[in-house]
Amino acid sequence: SIQAIQDTEVARAVRFIRDNAYRPIQVDDVLRQVTISRRTLYDRFTQVLGRSISAEIRRQRVEIVSKSLLTTHDTIAQIAYKYGFPGPDRTVDF
């Protein structure tokens, strides 16, 4: 769901995450999109959204995968591969 975010830097970060969650992005990718320090973004993100940047990345990625499960005939393995999730023998680097 889309919510109004008054903090422009947090909004910019969330928009980047939403627009790129289908890729294996990391917190450093998000930080390159804002003009504030890592610590400031972490603090503001937690204050505004109640979760960390990495938690928001995971949340957005899970939403994409959930929609794909409902709207395609692809298998879970195909969807996981398509969106860069590791196989059962590897760990994900969130």
A tleap script that builds the chain and sets N, CA, C and O, in Angstrom:
source leaprc.protein.ff14SB
mol = sequence {
  NSER ILE GLN ALA ILE GLN ASP THR GLU VAL
  ALA ARG ALA VAL ARG PHE ILE ARG ASP ASN
  ALA TYR ARG PRO ILE GLN VAL ASP ASP VAL
  LEU ARG GLN VAL THR ILE SER ARG ARG THR
  LEU TYR ASP ARG PHE THR GLN VAL LEU GLY
  ARG SER ILE SER ALA GLU ILE ARG ARG GLN
  ARG VAL GLU ILE VAL SER LYS SER LEU LEU
  THR THR HIE ASP THR ILE ALA GLN ILE ALA
  TYR LYS TYR GLY PHE PRO GLY PRO ASP ARG
  THR VAL ASP CPHE
}
set mol.1.N position { 0.839 -1.188 0.000 }
set mol.1.CA position { 0.000 0.000 0.000 }
set mol.1.C position { 0.879 1.245 0.000 }
set mol.1.O position { 1.985 1.245 0.540 }
set mol.2.N position { 0.376 2.275 -0.601 }
set mol.2.CA position { 1.112 3.531 -0.686 }
set mol.2.C position { 0.590 4.456 0.396 }
set mol.2.O position { -0.619 4.629 0.550 }
set mol.3.N position { 1.494 5.041 1.134 }
set mol.3.CA position { 1.106 5.958 2.195 }
set mol.3.C position { 1.822 7.282 1.986 }
set mol.3.O position { 2.888 7.337 1.373 }
set mol.4.N position { 1.227 8.336 2.498 }
set mol.4.CA position { 1.854 9.654 2.392 }
set mol.4.C position { 2.988 9.742 3.403 }
set mol.4.O position { 2.788 9.515 4.596 }
set mol.5.N position { 4.169 10.070 2.921 }
set mol.5.CA position { 5.337 10.207 3.784 }
set mol.5.C position { 5.794 11.654 3.689 }
set mol.5.O position { 6.182 12.124 2.619 }
set mol.6.N position { 5.745 12.346 4.800 }
set mol.6.CA position { 6.090 13.760 4.824 }
set mol.6.C position { 7.590 14.012 4.694 }
set mol.6.O position { 7.998 15.021 4.119 }
set mol.7.N position { 8.405 13.118 5.216 }
set mol.7.CA position { 9.861 13.261 5.153 }
set mol.7.C position { 10.314 12.960 3.721 }
set mol.7.O position { 10.203 11.824 3.259 }
set mol.8.N position { 10.822 13.972 3.024 }
set mol.8.CA position { 11.145 13.801 1.602 }
set mol.8.C position { 12.265 12.785 1.360 }
set mol.8.O position { 12.239 12.075 0.355 }
set mol.9.N position { 13.229 12.705 2.248 }
set mol.9.CA position { 14.324 11.736 2.067 }
set mol.9.C position { 13.829 10.311 2.272 }
set mol.9.O position { 14.195 9.412 1.515 }
set mol.10.N position { 13.006 10.099 3.283 }
set mol.10.CA position { 12.426 8.773 3.511 }
set mol.10.C position { 11.521 8.415 2.333 }
set mol.10.O position { 11.542 7.281 1.855 }
set mol.11.N position { 10.734 9.371 1.869 }
set mol.11.CA position { 9.855 9.128 0.721 }
set mol.11.C position { 10.667 8.748 -0.506 }
set mol.11.O position { 10.291 7.837 -1.243 }
set mol.12.N position { 11.781 9.443 -0.731 }
set mol.12.CA position { 12.654 9.130 -1.871 }
set mol.12.C position { 13.202 7.708 -1.734 }
set mol.12.O position { 13.238 6.961 -2.712 }
set mol.13.N position { 13.624 7.337 -0.538 }
set mol.13.CA position { 14.161 6.003 -0.296 }
set mol.13.C position { 13.095 4.928 -0.517 }
set mol.13.O position { 13.362 3.909 -1.154 }
set mol.14.N position { 11.904 5.152 0.003 }
set mol.14.CA position { 10.809 4.182 -0.149 }
set mol.14.C position { 10.433 4.036 -1.622 }
set mol.14.O position { 10.193 2.924 -2.092 }
set mol.15.N position { 10.382 5.133 -2.341 }
set mol.15.CA position { 10.059 5.093 -3.770 }
set mol.15.C position { 11.111 4.279 -4.527 }
set mol.15.O position { 10.771 3.469 -5.389 }
set mol.16.N position { 12.392 4.497 -4.202 }
set mol.16.CA position { 13.457 3.730 -4.844 }
set mol.16.C position { 13.293 2.237 -4.542 }
set mol.16.O position { 13.404 1.400 -5.438 }
set mol.17.N position { 13.033 1.918 -3.284 }
set mol.17.CA position { 12.858 0.514 -2.901 }
set mol.17.C position { 11.682 -0.091 -3.670 }
set mol.17.O position { 11.801 -1.176 -4.239 }
set mol.18.N position { 10.554 0.607 -3.686 }
set mol.18.CA position { 9.360 0.110 -4.378 }
set mol.18.C position { 9.640 -0.112 -5.863 }
set mol.18.O position { 9.237 -1.126 -6.432 }
set mol.19.N position { 10.327 0.833 -6.478 }
set mol.19.CA position { 10.581 0.749 -7.911 }
set mol.19.C position { 11.647 -0.276 -8.286 }
set mol.19.O position { 11.727 -0.688 -9.443 }
set mol.20.N position { 12.462 -0.690 -7.324 }
set mol.20.CA position { 13.576 -1.596 -7.613 }
set mol.20.C position { 13.571 -2.880 -6.810 }
set mol.20.O position { 14.549 -3.628 -6.849 }
set mol.21.N position { 12.511 -3.156 -6.089 }
set mol.21.CA position { 12.468 -4.331 -5.214 }
set mol.21.C position { 12.544 -5.642 -5.982 }
set mol.21.O position { 12.874 -6.679 -5.406 }
set mol.22.N position { 12.247 -5.607 -7.255 }
set mol.22.CA position { 12.347 -6.820 -8.073 }
set mol.22.C position { 13.808 -7.196 -8.332 }
set mol.22.O position { 14.096 -8.304 -8.784 }
set mol.23.N position { 14.723 -6.274 -8.046 }
set mol.23.CA position { 16.157 -6.520 -8.177 }
set mol.23.C position { 16.736 -6.826 -6.792 }
set mol.23.O position { 16.115 -6.502 -5.780 }
set mol.24.N position { 17.905 -7.438 -6.739 }
set mol.24.CA position { 18.522 -7.729 -5.423 }
set mol.24.C position { 19.222 -6.493 -4.845 }
set mol.24.O position { 20.442 -6.487 -4.683 }
set mol.25.N position { 18.443 -5.446 -4.534 }
set mol.25.CA position { 19.030 -4.221 -3.987 }
set mol.25.C position { 19.385 -4.405 -2.522 }
set mol.25.O position { 18.852 -5.280 -1.841 }
set mol.26.N position { 20.288 -3.569 -2.056 }
set mol.26.CA position { 20.715 -3.597 -0.665 }
set mol.26.C position { 20.634 -2.185 -0.095 }
set mol.26.O position { 20.380 -1.227 -0.826 }
set mol.27.N position { 20.848 -2.063 1.193 }
set mol.27.CA position { 20.758 -0.772 1.869 }
set mol.27.C position { 21.690 0.251 1.222 }
set mol.27.O position { 21.309 1.412 1.072 }
set mol.28.N position { 22.888 -0.147 0.840 }
set mol.28.CA position { 23.820 0.793 0.207 }
set mol.28.C position { 23.252 1.385 -1.082 }
set mol.28.O position { 23.513 2.546 -1.394 }
set mol.29.N position { 22.483 0.604 -1.829 }
set mol.29.CA position { 21.846 1.118 -3.045 }
set mol.29.C position { 20.841 2.213 -2.700 }
set mol.29.O position { 20.737 3.218 -3.402 }
set mol.30.N position { 20.113 2.010 -1.626 }
set mol.30.CA position { 19.126 2.995 -1.172 }
set mol.30.C position { 19.841 4.261 -0.710 }
set mol.30.O position { 19.406 5.368 -1.026 }
set mol.31.N position { 20.921 4.108 0.027 }
set mol.31.CA position { 21.656 5.263 0.555 }
set mol.31.C position { 22.201 6.161 -0.550 }
set mol.31.O position { 22.332 7.371 -0.365 }
set mol.32.N position { 22.517 5.568 -1.700 }
set mol.32.CA position { 23.016 6.374 -2.820 }
set mol.32.C position { 21.922 7.255 -3.422 }
set mol.32.O position { 22.223 8.137 -4.226 }
set mol.33.N position { 20.671 7.037 -3.054 }
set mol.33.CA position { 19.555 7.806 -3.611 }
set mol.33.C position { 19.171 9.016 -2.765 }
set mol.33.O position { 18.356 9.837 -3.187 }
set mol.34.N position { 19.752 9.129 -1.580 }
set mol.34.CA position { 19.386 10.214 -0.672 }
set mol.34.C position { 20.579 11.117 -0.398 }
set mol.34.O position { 21.720 10.780 -0.714 }
set mol.35.N position { 20.291 12.274 0.197 }
set mol.35.CA position { 21.348 13.257 0.450 }
set mol.35.C position { 21.695 13.366 1.930 }
set mol.35.O position { 22.344 14.325 2.349 }
set mol.36.N position { 21.265 12.389 2.719 }
set mol.36.CA position { 21.551 12.400 4.154 }
set mol.36.C position { 22.419 11.200 4.512 }
set mol.36.O position { 22.580 10.273 3.717 }
set mol.37.N position { 22.969 11.231 5.705 }
set mol.37.CA position { 23.875 10.167 6.131 }
set mol.37.C position { 23.120 8.866 6.420 }
set mol.37.O position { 21.902 8.848 6.598 }
set mol.38.N position { 23.886 7.798 6.459 }
set mol.38.CA position { 23.340 6.475 6.765 }
set mol.38.C position { 22.586 6.506 8.095 }
set mol.38.O position { 21.441 6.059 8.173 }
set mol.39.N position { 23.223 7.031 9.134 }
set mol.39.CA position { 22.621 7.066 10.463 }
set mol.39.C position { 21.321 7.871 10.469 }
set mol.39.O position { 20.324 7.449 11.055 }
set mol.40.N position { 21.339 9.031 9.814 }
set mol.40.CA position { 20.138 9.871 9.770 }
set mol.40.C position { 19.009 9.157 9.043 }
set mol.40.O position { 17.866 9.185 9.498 }
set mol.41.N position { 19.315 8.516 7.920 }
set mol.41.CA position { 18.261 7.796 7.199 }
set mol.41.C position { 17.728 6.640 8.031 }
set mol.41.O position { 16.517 6.429 8.090 }
set mol.42.N position { 18.616 5.888 8.675 }
set mol.42.CA position { 18.161 4.793 9.544 }
set mol.42.C position { 17.207 5.325 10.612 }
set mol.42.O position { 16.129 4.771 10.828 }
set mol.43.N position { 17.615 6.396 11.270 }
set mol.43.CA position { 16.794 6.962 12.346 }
set mol.43.C position { 15.446 7.449 11.833 }
set mol.43.O position { 14.409 7.150 12.424 }
set mol.44.N position { 15.458 8.190 10.746 }
set mol.44.CA position { 14.209 8.719 10.190 }
set mol.44.C position { 13.307 7.601 9.674 }
set mol.44.O position { 12.088 7.642 9.847 }
set mol.45.N position { 13.912 6.614 9.047 }
set mol.45.CA position { 13.152 5.487 8.510 }
set mol.45.C position { 12.401 4.781 9.636 }
set mol.45.O position { 11.210 4.491 9.523 }
set mol.46.N position { 13.118 4.514 10.714 }
set mol.46.CA position { 12.508 3.846 11.858 }
set mol.46.C position { 11.423 4.713 12.486 }
set mol.46.O position { 10.367 4.212 12.873 }
set mol.47.N position { 11.681 5.997 12.585 }
set mol.47.CA position { 10.705 6.914 13.174 }
set mol.47.C position { 9.443 7.013 12.307 }
set mol.47.O position { 8.330 6.994 12.833 }
set mol.48.N position { 9.608 7.116 11.000 }
set mol.48.CA position { 8.474 7.323 10.101 }
set mol.48.C position { 7.713 6.027 9.830 }
set mol.48.O position { 6.482 6.015 9.851 }
set mol.49.N position { 8.437 4.936 9.574 }
set mol.49.CA position { 7.789 3.690 9.151 }
set mol.49.C position { 7.727 2.613 10.228 }
set mol.49.O position { 6.963 1.655 10.114 }
set mol.50.N position { 8.531 2.773 11.268 }
set mol.50.CA position { 8.530 1.765 12.322 }
set mol.50.C position { 9.272 0.493 11.957 }
set mol.50.O position { 9.091 -0.541 12.600 }
set mol.51.N position { 10.107 0.565 10.929 }
set mol.51.CA position { 10.915 -0.597 10.531 }
set mol.51.C position { 12.210 -0.099 9.891 }
set mol.51.O position { 12.339 1.076 9.544 }
set mol.52.N position { 13.152 -1.007 9.745 }
set mol.52.CA position { 14.450 -0.656 9.175 }
set mol.52.C position { 14.378 -0.597 7.650 }
set mol.52.O position { 13.393 -1.018 7.044 }
set mol.53.N position { 15.423 -0.076 7.054 }
set mol.53.CA position { 15.517 -0.019 5.595 }
set mol.53.C position { 15.516 -1.435 5.026 }
set mol.53.O position { 14.796 -1.721 4.069 }
set mol.54.N position { 16.311 -2.309 5.606 }
set mol.54.CA position { 16.375 -3.687 5.099 }
set mol.54.C position { 15.039 -4.403 5.275 }
set mol.54.O position { 14.668 -5.225 4.437 }
set mol.55.N position { 14.316 -4.106 6.344 }
set mol.55.CA position { 12.989 -4.706 6.536 }
set mol.55.C position { 12.027 -4.225 5.458 }
set mol.55.O position { 11.185 -4.991 4.991 }
set mol.56.N position { 12.147 -2.966 5.063 }
set mol.56.CA position { 11.293 -2.438 3.993 }
set mol.56.C position { 11.636 -3.081 2.654 }
set mol.56.O position { 10.739 -3.369 1.861 }
set mol.57.N position { 12.907 -3.306 2.395 }
set mol.57.CA position { 13.312 -3.999 1.166 }
set mol.57.C position { 12.685 -5.388 1.152 }
set mol.57.O position { 12.089 -5.785 0.151 }
set mol.58.N position { 12.812 -6.128 2.247 }
set mol.58.CA position { 12.226 -7.470 2.332 }
set mol.58.C position { 10.713 -7.422 2.156 }
set mol.58.O position { 10.140 -8.245 1.443 }
set mol.59.N position { 10.070 -6.462 2.804 }
set mol.59.CA position { 8.614 -6.347 2.735 }
set mol.59.C position { 8.153 -6.115 1.299 }
set mol.59.O position { 7.192 -6.732 0.840 }
set mol.60.N position { 8.837 -5.231 0.604 }
set mol.60.CA position { 8.481 -4.939 -0.785 }
set mol.60.C position { 8.729 -6.152 -1.687 }
set mol.60.O position { 7.934 -6.437 -2.582 }
set mol.61.N position { 9.815 -6.849 -1.450 }
set mol.61.CA position { 10.125 -8.037 -2.267 }
set mol.61.C position { 9.109 -9.137 -2.037 }
set mol.61.O position { 8.689 -9.807 -2.981 }
set mol.62.N position { 8.711 -9.329 -0.789 }
set mol.62.CA position { 7.694 -10.338 -0.483 }
set mol.62.C position { 6.371 -9.970 -1.154 }
set mol.62.O position { 5.658 -10.845 -1.647 }
set mol.63.N position { 6.047 -8.690 -1.173 }
set mol.63.CA position { 4.817 -8.238 -1.834 }
set mol.63.C position { 4.853 -8.555 -3.330 }
set mol.63.O position { 3.858 -9.017 -3.888 }
set mol.64.N position { 5.980 -8.312 -3.972 }
set mol.64.CA position { 6.122 -8.627 -5.398 }
set mol.64.C position { 5.954 -10.126 -5.642 }
set mol.64.O position { 5.242 -10.533 -6.560 }
set mol.65.N position { 6.606 -10.935 -4.826 }
set mol.65.CA position { 6.518 -12.382 -4.985 }
set mol.65.C position { 5.088 -12.852 -4.720 }
set mol.65.O position { 4.578 -13.710 -5.440 }
set mol.66.N position { 4.444 -12.305 -3.705 }
set mol.66.CA position { 3.060 -12.684 -3.398 }
set mol.66.C position { 2.133 -12.393 -4.570 }
set mol.66.O position { 1.301 -13.224 -4.936 }
set mol.67.N position { 2.281 -11.213 -5.153 }
set mol.67.CA position { 1.456 -10.854 -6.319 }
set mol.67.C position { 1.726 -11.798 -7.479 }
set mol.67.O position { 0.802 -12.198 -8.187 }
set mol.68.N position { 2.982 -12.152 -7.676 }
set mol.68.CA position { 3.336 -13.064 -8.762 }
set mol.68.C position { 2.723 -14.448 -8.553 }
set mol.68.O position { 2.285 -15.094 -9.505 }
set mol.69.N position { 2.699 -14.885 -7.320 }
set mol.69.CA position { 2.095 -16.184 -7.024 }
set mol.69.C position { 0.601 -16.188 -7.347 }
set mol.69.O position { 0.046 -17.205 -7.764 }
set mol.70.N position { -0.034 -15.047 -7.150 }
set mol.70.CA position { -1.475 -14.939 -7.398 }
set mol.70.C position { -1.820 -14.662 -8.856 }
set mol.70.O position { -2.910 -15.007 -9.312 }
set mol.71.N position { -0.901 -14.044 -9.587 }
set mol.71.CA position { -1.257 -13.565 -10.930 }
set mol.71.C position { -0.556 -14.304 -12.068 }
set mol.71.O position { -0.814 -14.015 -13.236 }
set mol.72.N position { 0.318 -15.245 -11.751 }
set mol.72.CA position { 0.988 -16.003 -12.815 }
set mol.72.C position { 0.801 -17.491 -12.560 }
set mol.72.O position { 0.322 -17.908 -11.505 }
set mol.73.N position { 1.185 -18.266 -13.540 }
set mol.73.CA position { 1.165 -19.723 -13.391 }
set mol.73.C position { 2.556 -20.266 -13.109 }
set mol.73.O position { 2.779 -21.476 -13.140 }
set mol.74.N position { 3.491 -19.360 -12.833 }
set mol.74.CA position { 4.860 -19.769 -12.536 }
set mol.74.C position { 4.915 -20.523 -11.212 }
set mol.74.O position { 4.103 -20.296 -10.315 }
set mol.75.N position { 5.883 -21.420 -11.110 }
set mol.75.CA position { 6.086 -22.139 -9.851 }
set mol.75.C position { 6.790 -21.221 -8.855 }
set mol.75.O position { 7.326 -20.177 -9.227 }
set mol.76.N position { 6.782 -21.612 -7.618 }
set mol.76.CA position { 7.490 -20.847 -6.590 }
set mol.76.C position { 8.966 -20.752 -6.943 }
set mol.76.O position { 9.577 -19.692 -6.804 }
set mol.77.N position { 9.534 -21.852 -7.396 }
set mol.77.CA position { 10.954 -21.854 -7.765 }
set mol.77.C position { 11.222 -20.885 -8.918 }
set mol.77.O position { 12.226 -20.173 -8.901 }
set mol.78.N position { 10.337 -20.848 -9.918 }
set mol.78.CA position { 10.516 -19.935 -11.044 }
set mol.78.C position { 10.438 -18.477 -10.583 }
set mol.78.O position { 11.236 -17.640 -11.004 }
set mol.79.N position { 9.485 -18.193 -9.729 }
set mol.79.CA position { 9.326 -16.829 -9.221 }
set mol.79.C position { 10.535 -16.436 -8.379 }
set mol.79.O position { 11.061 -15.332 -8.518 }
set mol.80.N position { 10.973 -17.338 -7.510 }
set mol.80.CA position { 12.138 -17.064 -6.672 }
set mol.80.C position { 13.361 -16.779 -7.537 }
set mol.80.O position { 14.103 -15.832 -7.276 }
set mol.81.N position { 13.568 -17.583 -8.550 }
set mol.81.CA position { 14.702 -17.376 -9.454 }
set mol.81.C position { 14.575 -16.036 -10.182 }
set mol.81.O position { 15.546 -15.288 -10.286 }
set mol.82.N position { 13.375 -15.739 -10.683 }
set mol.82.CA position { 13.137 -14.506 -11.434 }
set mol.82.C position { 13.486 -13.271 -10.615 }
set mol.82.O position { 14.026 -12.303 -11.150 }
set mol.83.N position { 13.180 -13.297 -9.314 }
set mol.83.CA position { 13.404 -12.127 -8.473 }
set mol.83.C position { 14.674 -12.218 -7.634 }
set mol.83.O position { 14.874 -11.427 -6.711 }
set mol.84.N position { 15.531 -13.184 -7.957 }
set mol.84.CA position { 16.854 -13.227 -7.355 }
set mol.84.C position { 16.930 -13.804 -5.958 }
set mol.84.O position { 17.908 -13.579 -5.244 }
set mol.85.N position { 15.898 -14.552 -5.556 }
set mol.85.CA position { 15.993 -15.214 -4.264 }
set mol.85.C position { 16.850 -16.455 -4.437 }
set mol.85.O position { 16.802 -17.107 -5.480 }
set mol.86.N position { 17.626 -16.782 -3.431 }
set mol.86.CA position { 18.515 -17.934 -3.552 }
set mol.86.C position { 17.743 -19.243 -3.493 }
set mol.86.O position { 16.603 -19.298 -3.032 }
set mol.87.N position { 18.393 -20.286 -3.970 }
set mol.87.CA position { 17.806 -21.618 -3.857 }
set mol.87.C position { 17.904 -22.097 -2.418 }
set mol.87.O position { 18.467 -21.403 -1.572 }
set mol.88.N position { 17.363 -23.272 -2.133 }
set mol.88.CA position { 17.331 -23.765 -0.753 }
set mol.88.C position { 18.714 -24.043 -0.147 }
set mol.88.O position { 18.856 -24.157 1.070 }
set mol.89.N position { 19.733 -24.151 -1.017 }
set mol.89.CA position { 21.077 -24.438 -0.520 }
set mol.89.C position { 21.927 -23.181 -0.325 }
set mol.89.O position { 23.105 -23.275 0.021 }
set mol.90.N position { 21.327 -21.992 -0.549 }
set mol.90.CA position { 22.071 -20.735 -0.377 }
set mol.90.C position { 21.317 -19.813 0.547 }
set mol.90.O position { 20.114 -19.965 0.759 }
set mol.91.N position { 22.042 -18.851 1.096 }
set mol.91.CA position { 21.390 -17.866 1.969 }
set mol.91.C position { 21.234 -16.560 1.225 }
set mol.91.O position { 21.979 -16.278 0.286 }
set mol.92.N position { 20.279 -15.772 1.636 }
set mol.92.CA position { 20.045 -14.473 1.018 }
set mol.92.C position { 20.798 -13.412 1.801 }
set mol.92.O position { 20.912 -13.501 3.024 }
set mol.93.N position { 21.302 -12.426 1.114 }
set mol.93.CA position { 22.140 -11.405 1.736 }
set mol.93.C position { 21.380 -10.091 1.885 }
set mol.93.O position { 21.671 -9.118 1.190 }
set mol.94.N position { 20.402 -10.066 2.797 }
set mol.94.CA position { 19.609 -8.852 3.037 }
set mol.94.C position { 20.299 -8.043 4.082 }
set mol.94.O position { 19.818 -6.972 4.452 }
savepdb mol mol.pdb
quit
